[in-house]
Amino acid sequence: MSAAFHVPAIDIAPYIAGGTDADRADVARQVDEAARTVGFMQILGHGIPLEAWARLGRASDRFFELPLDVKKQYRAPDGVNRGYSPPRSERLSLSLGVEKAERMNDFFEAFNVGATAADYAHADVDPGMYSENIWPGESDTFQGDVELWMSHARVVARVMMRIFTDALGLPAGYFDAYTDHSLDVLRMNNYALPEGERVELDGDLIGMGEHTDFGIVTLLWADDVKGLQVLDADGGWHDVSPLPGALLVNLGDLTARWTNERWRSTLHRVKPPVIDGRIKRRRSAAFFFDGNVDAVITTLPGCVAEGETELYGPITVGEHIEAKLNGSRGLVNNTTDTEREAGRVLASRS
């Protein structure tokens, strides 16, 4: 990263391990600053044990090493955000209304799991939105490894909501009613091809196209292979790699809507390195904390200053997520509230 672009590292241990009021206030201040200026941060002191990191890596490796025809058996039906997505079956840039005729679909492959209706028996949720997971049968440890990571990620995501509450000056527990049956999704990503296979380019190669994340907050587990790039306020792209043991955390669209873009849902993409015609292996896993599907998102108190206007009207979490997924996975160009982001992508310096 250049000296002019910095993703701050923030230790949230005061919220995890019982810090003082002053310590927590300092953490909230740092998060507010990062949210206003970058929209990305590196979170340390999160308390996730090394075993959980290692087991998630094992689960990801074992699944993506399977033959492509075996992995394709775990594709979900259309409209269900679960299971396997093969390479070049999605285009993330369509989620924000950017369509480039010269570009191939995104080169990554992915596997999704998430919260199910059984997880929220108290809320009487729609099983169609909280779908059952599809678990591959080739590994007897895969489900346990993935569920262990998700259990830790949920805890950290809810800690981040406490920090957001303090940073925005809201009453304690303000976001609980929006997140007590959160539409959580864990997406494991792989950018490598099978050993010895070459990249046949029929357009501009992109690992994962330009996009903002759809929900409230994202927690990213990633290896140290370069590829993730973040767009700065001046239209330049910057490589971002996590510090050892750090979670990369970024804000999603719903948080930007809540704060009237006081906090940024930052555009990012993945450009996998191609060496001698082959993509170098890169892995990541994004935990999306998206909120209740039926929650209505409107501008938060105190986020519209005198003389400003509200940038967004009310929308439910489900409506917003559906429009975004219709773009990225349905390959339908999404033009709902995407004009500003699409303009920034098209004006960026590649």
PyMOL commands that set and color helices and strands:
alter all, ss='L'
color gray80, all
select helices_A, chain A and resi 13-16+21-37+50-64+68-74+92-96+117-123+142-167+176-179+253-258+317-328+339-347
alter helices_A, ss='H'
color red, helices_A
select strands_A, chain A and resi 9-11+40-44+83-85+109-114+185-190+208-211+217-222+228-231+237-239+247-251+268-270+274-275+278-279+283-289+296-297+315-316
alter strands_A, ss='S'
color yellow, strands_A
deselect
rebuild
show_as cartoon
